Amino acid sequence: MRQGLDWARDGQHWPHRDLSLFVAAGGLRWHVQHAVHPDAQAPTVVLLHGTGASTHSWRGLIPLLQPHVSVLALDLPGHGFSSMPEGHQVAARCSMLGMAQGVAGVLQALGVVPSVVVGHSAGAAIACRMALDGLLSPERLLSVNGALLPLDGWAGQLFSPLAKLLVRAPLVPELFSWRAAQADILQKLLDGTGSQLDAQGQALYRQLIGNPGHAAAALAMMAHWDLHALWHDLPRLHTPLALVVGTNDRIVPPASARRVADALVQKPPPRVLRLDGLGHLAHEEQPGAVAALLLRR
């Protein structure tokens, strides 16, 4: 099994290292960052990152939330410092349903009952899946550039089968991580998000995508993702949902948020909140703008 990042070696300067702990749940070892508010009555916000990211993506948002709420962020299976499922378990554990159930197991192990769940990109899909399946009952969900719609056209027909082929091929994650970690390739990948990151953000992504285990986890997640089932079920979502959209997002078309809002029958209808000029990684570019939307009632 490919090894991901090693905490002793790679975690020495990880953002908010003092908040990190490891939790055993569902047969996996999860890396979690937990900031507990001194007021036991303070609500808890859970943060779910997207494909290929990790807890690092919330490094600017967490300190803005800490004075007001408890915060829990975690690395999804195989991402960052969380362990990867083995062998025949990969397909089930790296599916949307498997990750939703896994996150629910972590929350149960920690005794955390979230008031708000924030999901970025694929993390928003996990949050919606959890709410739909009764795995959590938050007061509201916040989707940040949520990847909630199936890919259209040829991309939708090709994407998942190609990812399945790549994740099974010998040395493909190693080759992918080696190439992606090159400075010019990394810059092209980041440019493709429509976001502008600072030097620390770029260095952290270089560390992540340069690791074959992390790359394999991202490929496995893409290979076993089923957005068609989510899209079929999404109209029955009753948890209030707000859709935060970076207008410069080049990964998830900003117009898709309106399609999602129109598909739901919630009263009042979901709000679409625009962040002008920001890309797919809007919460890393301007965490203050996302914090303001999150803390606003």
Buried (B, 14 or more C-beta within 10 A) or exposed (E): EBEBBEBEEBBEEBBBEEBBEEBEBBEBBBBBBBBBBEEEEBBBBBBBBBBBBBBBBBBBBBBBBBEBBBBBBBBBBBBBBBBBBEEEBBBBBBBBBBBBBBBBBBBBBBEBEBBBBBBBBBBBBBBBBBBBEEBBEBEBBBBBBBBBBBBEEEEEEEBBEBBBEBBEEEEBBBBBBBBBBEEEBBEEEBEEBBBBBEEBBBBBBBBBBBBBBBBBBBBBBBBBBBBEBBBEEBEEBEBBBBBBBBEBBBBBBBEBBBEBBEBBEEEEEBBBBEBEEBBBBBBBBBBEBBBEBBBEE
